[in-house]
Structures are given as C-alpha cells and as structure tokens.
Amino acid sequence: MSLDPPTYLASLQSNIRQRPIPWDGAVRAGTLTEEQLGKIRAVDKVKKETRKQTIESDLDGYRILFVGDGAGKKSVLELAAKRQDVVQYILVLLSDLLDTAPALSKALFQTGDPYRHFLPLLAHSTNPDDPIPLLTAIVLVRLMASSRDESPATIDKALPTLFSYLSSLTKNSDAGLQDIGVQEYSSLLYGHASRQQFWAQRSETVGPLIDILRTAAGVGGNGDASASLWSGTTATMRSGAFEGSLGGGVGLQLLYHVLLVLWQLSFGAADVGDDLNEEYDIVLLYTQLLRLSPKEKTTRLLVSTLYNLLSTNQNTLLPTAVLARLPALLQNLSTRQFADPDLQEDMGKLRELLEEYQKTKTTFDEYVAEVNSGHLRWSPPHRNTVFWAENARKILDYENGEVVRKLAEIMKKPWDNDKAVLAIACNDVGCLVREVPEKRYQLEKLGLKSRIMELMAEADENVRWESLRALGGWLKYSFDTK
C-alpha cells in the first residue's frame, strides 16, 4: 500500500537533492572514482523513464556502485565514508532509484549481503539532527519492501536492527518523526516472516503504537489504562478536536497510519490475537476508539481489524467483545450511512458473528468471561442471588478451580484507579462462601481470606464494606461448625 511521504522526510530529501556537490573535486580527492561518477550522472537529475532504462541496462554496474562486488571493489558509500554531504546525497539517490527501478533491489542481493555497508549507518551518530541514520533507514525499507526478500540476511539480521531504529522514531515526541517510523513499519509488513519478527519485537514495535492509540482514546499517560477503559473514565474529547486530532493531540493521519500497521498485523491473528488482547486489551481499546472514530477511513480499519481478531479467536475474544459492549456499539453504528462497501461488509459480518455468539451465551459464560478479562464491573450476575445459588459450586469446580484462581489474581492488585474492582471481588468471594461453605478451604489456600482481611483497612468505603460482608460470612460458618 503506497502512502504519501511525511512532510519532514519529503522536505529533507528535497533539500539534499538540490545541494550542489563538487563531484569533480570529490573524484580528485579519492572520494569516488571516475567510473562511479559517470554512473551517478547517468541517473541523476534525469527523467524517470530514462533513469529506469539506464539502470535496467546495467544492473550489475549499479549493484557494484552501491554495494561493491564482494571481491575488493569498494562501493561508493565505502569510499565516501568521510564526506557526509556525499553520503547523504547517495542515500537519497539510491532511495529514488529503488522506487523508480524495482529490478535494482533484487540485483543488490546478488552480492550476498547487501546490508553490510548500510546497517552501521543506522548508528552513525547519537545526534538526533544527523539525517544519515534516517536516510539509511528509508533506503533499507525500500530495498526490503521492493525485493520482498525473506532470506536470513534480511529476516534474522537486518530487519530486527531496522525495527529497533524505527521504534526509536515512534517513541519520539515529534509527531512528524513518529509518523515516519509508523509509515515505514507499514511498508515492511509485506509477508508472514516480517510480521512474525515485528511481533517478536513487540515491546519495541507494538508497545509504542498501543501507547499512541491509548492517548488517542483518552487513557494515555500514567495509571492503569485498562482500568480507565473498563470503568469508562476516559478523558473527554475537546470540542472540535475531531477536525485535526483526537485525545492527547494525536493527529488523524498518525492515528490512521498506526491503525493501518495493526490491521496488517491482524492478518496473523491466529498467532498473535490472544496475546495482543491479553497484553494490550486490544478489543476493549478498539471498541473505545470505534466510539470516537471521526472518519470513515479510521472506522474501516478499526472494524476490519476487530473482525480479523474475533473471527479467528472466537472462544477467547468474543466474550471480551460482549463485555466491552461492542454489539450495542455496532448496532448504533449501523444507523450511519457509510459509503465504503468494504466497511459495510465487514461491519455486517462482525455483527453477525457477535449475534451468533450471544445466542448460545449463558449468564455463567458471561461471568467467566468477565473474570478471565482480568477486570470486574458491576454487571448483573454479581448482585443476583439466584445466579449464585445456581452457579457458585460450578464456579468453584470449573476448569479445576481456574475461575477462582483468576479471581485471586485480580484481588492481589491494588487497583488504585478503579477500587470498584476490589469491592466486586469481595462481594463474589462472600457469595461463594455463603453458597458453598464447605469449600472455604479452597479459597483460603489461594490467599483470599487473608486478602479480604487486608482490604478491611482500605481507604475506599465500598471496599471496606464488601470485605467486611465477605469476612462476616466466613466467620458465621466458622462458628456454626464449632
């Protein structure tokens, strides 16, 4: 998918193209050879078609020009290493040539390892104003994307290094550099192997993109983003913000490009879907973004990504989607007139998928799904005495105690931004003790009784009250058995 180059990058490349280079003096100084200069002049500042014909008629010569011959004949980048102006010019020229003549990218691999002279340039300096690392990254992206190479030299060596560099751009405070990093990611996710490597480095690659989306959803910054999303305490959007940006000033173009990258990643949903949701609450986050989505193009990517994830991981992700109230949101969105037929189709398929799931879902399934989500809210089962009378024993026995173990994990957290979770958990433990008192030992072994006693000292009044009620049931049955 072709995207317009970010303004900063286009401006930088344009300025470098227009710089006068004293080529003849550079030849006399040994910065490059006469032969190399001849090849540069043959393709520099000429029409694209002329450039393409020239390269295709001498692919071997241009391969040697940029990467050497592997047998002693140095590339122009090696000879010009001390002349930064020449190196910058060559990098921009090579990027242009790879766009103009795709055959060149495959030719460069005939040397064996075309990356050996480029990868060191990614670490050329720590000065953020040095354009060489950025220009090198652009060349590498064009080379990989154009060749669609999946050899070990690319996937095992060059790609991880390039992803690490691009991740430094996505974490930059400058939105222009962020957008460059994100767009270059998109160009690289051309196949299963590159997407696998992108996911393998997710702390560097995916994590910063999720941070951008959380900021756009109004839950960026400090605190528990998941708790804010589940409790509905996201920041309120500024009036008129949809015209140019979402929460935290995230620009719509940057938002679109981030969504595009994660949409590409979602084509490997069978491999990444469950972990993507477990680590980043992607279903909940995307549901919130769908509520806020100001443009049809962002809505299309959100819906398509959700469909890819949910249709591939139905057992694990459909319950979470229902808890996130995605079905009701889709019902509301169905009243809007969308022009994009792909969006209409994906939204219809997503609604149908959720409707089919809900036809078979019981209240017990709903409760288990909520506990497994890692977050609790005051949904109907918690206060329903009939529910507990019918399901308490089943909850304790389900999957060899998996639900109560998950409940114990939830209670171990402090939930500083959403104390209601602790109050709800205390309520549930109290209900289990009341309905199945002979299984108290099972809960005690998980540390639930001692945790409830700790929560009696909580500052939050509701947590203190629910913990007291739960402990009261424990004490009642303790006295009754004496």
TADA-V140067 format. One record per residue. N is the residue number from 1. RES is the residue in one letter. SS is DSSP state (hx for helix, st for strand, lp for the rest). Layout:
# TADA-V140067
N:RES:SS / N:RES:SS
This chain:
# TADA-V140067
1:M:lp / 2:S:lp / 3:L:lp / 4:D:lp / 5:P:lp / 6:P:lp / 7:T:hx / 8:Y:hx / 9:L:hx / 10:A:hx / 11:S:hx / 12:L:hx / 13:Q:hx / 14:S:hx / 15:N:hx / 16:I:hx / 17:R:hx / 18:Q:hx / 19:R:lp / 20:P:lp / 21:I:lp / 22:P:lp / 23:W:hx / 24:D:hx / 25:G:hx / 26:A:hx / 27:V:hx / 28:R:hx / 29:A:lp / 30:G:lp / 31:T:lp / 32:L:lp / 33:T:lp / 34:E:hx / 35:E:hx / 36:Q:hx / 37:L:hx / 38:G:hx / 39:K:hx / 40:I:hx / 41:R:hx / 42:A:hx / 43:V:hx / 44:D:lp / 45:K:lp / 46:V:lp / 47:K:lp / 48:K:hx / 49:E:hx / 50:T:hx / 51:R:hx / 52:K:hx / 53:Q:hx / 54:T:hx / 55:I:hx / 56:E:hx / 57:S:lp / 58:D:lp / 59:L:hx / 60:D:hx / 61:G:hx / 62:Y:hx / 63:R:hx / 64:I:hx / 65:L:hx / 66:F:hx / 67:V:hx / 68:G:lp / 69:D:lp / 70:G:lp / 71:A:lp / 72:G:lp / 73:K:lp / 74:K:lp / 75:S:lp / 76:V:hx / 77:L:hx / 78:E:hx / 79:L:hx / 80:A:lp / 81:A:lp / 82:K:lp / 83:R:lp / 84:Q:hx / 85:D:hx / 86:V:hx / 87:V:hx / 88:Q:hx / 89:Y:hx / 90:I:hx / 91:L:hx / 92:V:hx / 93:L:hx / 94:L:hx / 95:S:hx / 96:D:hx / 97:L:hx / 98:L:hx / 99:D:hx / 100:T:hx / 101:A:lp / 102:P:lp / 103:A:hx / 104:L:hx / 105:S:hx / 106:K:hx / 107:A:hx / 108:L:hx / 109:F:hx / 110:Q:hx / 111:T:hx / 112:G:lp / 113:D:lp / 114:P:lp / 115:Y:lp / 116:R:lp / 117:H:lp / 118:F:lp / 119:L:hx / 120:P:hx / 121:L:hx / 122:L:hx / 123:A:lp / 124:H:lp / 125:S:lp / 126:T:lp / 127:N:lp / 128:P:lp / 129:D:lp / 130:D:lp / 131:P:hx / 132:I:hx / 133:P:hx / 134:L:hx / 135:L:hx / 136:T:hx / 137:A:hx / 138:I:hx / 139:V:hx / 140:L:hx / 141:V:hx / 142:R:hx / 143:L:hx / 144:M:hx / 145:A:hx / 146:S:hx / 147:S:hx / 148:R:lp / 149:D:lp / 150:E:lp / 151:S:lp / 152:P:hx / 153:A:hx / 154:T:hx / 155:I:hx / 156:D:hx / 157:K:hx / 158:A:hx / 159:L:hx / 160:P:hx / 161:T:hx / 162:L:hx / 163:F:hx / 164:S:hx / 165:Y:hx / 166:L:hx / 167:S:hx / 168:S:hx / 169:L:hx / 170:T:hx / 171:K:lp / 172:N:lp / 173:S:lp / 174:D:lp / 175:A:hx / 176:G:hx / 177:L:hx / 178:Q:hx / 179:D:hx / 180:I:hx / 181:G:hx / 182:V:hx / 183:Q:hx / 184:E:hx / 185:Y:hx / 186:S:hx / 187:S:hx / 188:L:hx / 189:L:lp / 190:Y:lp / 191:G:lp / 192:H:hx / 193:A:hx / 194:S:hx / 195:R:hx / 196:Q:hx / 197:Q:hx / 198:F:hx / 199:W:hx / 200:A:hx / 201:Q:lp / 202:R:lp / 203:S:lp / 204:E:lp / 205:T:lp / 206:V:hx / 207:G:hx / 208:P:hx / 209:L:hx / 210:I:hx / 211:D:hx / 212:I:hx / 213:L:hx / 214:R:hx / 215:T:hx / 216:A:hx / 217:A:lp / 218:G:lp / 219:V:lp / 220:G:lp / 221:G:lp / 222:N:lp / 223:G:lp / 224:D:lp / 225:A:hx / 226:S:hx / 227:A:hx / 228:S:hx / 229:L:hx / 230:W:hx / 231:S:hx / 232:G:lp / 233:T:lp / 234:T:lp / 235:A:lp / 236:T:lp / 237:M:lp / 238:R:lp / 239:S:lp / 240:G:lp / 241:A:hx / 242:F:hx / 243:E:hx / 244:G:lp / 245:S:st / 246:L:lp / 247:G:hx / 248:G:hx / 249:G:hx / 250:V:lp / 251:G:st / 252:L:hx / 253:Q:hx / 254:L:hx / 255:L:hx / 256:Y:hx / 257:H:hx / 258:V:hx / 259:L:hx / 260:L:hx / 261:V:hx / 262:L:hx / 263:W:hx / 264:Q:hx / 265:L:hx / 266:S:hx / 267:F:hx / 268:G:hx / 269:A:hx / 270:A:hx / 271:D:hx / 272:V:hx / 273:G:hx / 274:D:hx / 275:D:hx / 276:L:hx / 277:N:hx / 278:E:hx / 279:E:hx / 280:Y:hx / 281:D:lp / 282:I:hx / 283:V:hx / 284:L:hx / 285:L:hx / 286:Y:hx / 287:T:hx / 288:Q:hx / 289:L:hx / 290:L:hx / 291:R:hx / 292:L:hx / 293:S:lp / 294:P:lp / 295:K:lp / 296:E:hx / 297:K:hx / 298:T:hx / 299:T:hx / 300:R:hx / 301:L:hx / 302:L:hx / 303:V:hx / 304:S:hx / 305:T:hx / 306:L:hx / 307:Y:hx / 308:N:hx / 309:L:hx / 310:L:hx / 311:S:hx / 312:T:hx / 313:N:lp / 314:Q:hx / 315:N:hx / 316:T:hx / 317:L:hx / 318:L:hx / 319:P:hx / 320:T:hx / 321:A:hx / 322:V:hx / 323:L:hx / 324:A:lp / 325:R:lp / 326:L:hx / 327:P:hx / 328:A:hx / 329:L:hx / 330:L:hx / 331:Q:hx / 332:N:hx / 333:L:hx / 334:S:lp / 335:T:lp / 336:R:lp / 337:Q:lp / 338:F:lp / 339:A:lp / 340:D:lp / 341:P:hx / 342:D:hx / 343:L:hx / 344:Q:hx / 345:E:hx / 346:D:hx / 347:M:hx / 348:G:hx / 349:K:hx / 350:L:hx / 351:R:hx / 352:E:hx / 353:L:hx / 354:L:hx / 355:E:hx / 356:E:hx / 357:Y:hx / 358:Q:hx / 359:K:hx / 360:T:hx / 361:K:lp / 362:T:lp / 363:T:hx / 364:F:hx / 365:D:hx / 366:E:hx / 367:Y:hx / 368:V:hx / 369:A:hx / 370:E:hx / 371:V:hx / 372:N:hx / 373:S:lp / 374:G:lp / 375:H:lp / 376:L:lp / 377:R:lp / 378:W:lp / 379:S:lp / 380:P:hx / 381:P:hx / 382:H:hx / 383:R:hx / 384:N:lp / 385:T:hx / 386:V:hx / 387:F:hx / 388:W:hx / 389:A:hx / 390:E:hx / 391:N:hx / 392:A:hx / 393:R:hx / 394:K:hx / 395:I:hx / 396:L:hx / 397:D:hx / 398:Y:hx / 399:E:hx / 400:N:hx / 401:G:lp / 402:E:hx / 403:V:hx / 404:V:hx / 405:R:hx / 406:K:hx / 407:L:hx / 408:A:hx / 409:E:hx / 410:I:hx / 411:M:hx / 412:K:hx / 413:K:lp / 414:P:lp / 415:W:lp / 416:D:lp / 417:N:lp / 418:D:lp / 419:K:lp / 420:A:hx / 421:V:hx / 422:L:hx / 423:A:hx / 424:I:hx / 425:A:hx / 426:C:hx / 427:N:hx / 428:D:hx / 429:V:hx / 430:G:hx / 431:C:hx / 432:L:hx / 433:V:hx / 434:R:hx / 435:E:hx / 436:V:lp / 437:P:hx / 438:E:hx / 439:K:hx / 440:R:hx / 441:Y:hx / 442:Q:hx / 443:L:hx / 444:E:hx / 445:K:hx / 446:L:lp / 447:G:lp / 448:L:hx / 449:K:hx / 450:S:hx / 451:R:hx / 452:I:hx / 453:M:hx / 454:E:hx / 455:L:hx / 456:M:lp / 457:A:lp / 458:E:lp / 459:A:lp / 460:D:lp / 461:E:hx / 462:N:hx / 463:V:hx / 464:R:hx / 465:W:hx / 466:E:hx / 467:S:hx / 468:L:hx / 469:R:hx / 470:A:hx / 471:L:hx / 472:G:hx / 473:G:hx / 474:W:hx / 475:L:hx / 476:K:hx / 477:Y:hx / 478:S:hx / 479:F:hx / 480:D:hx / 481:T:lp / 482:K:lp
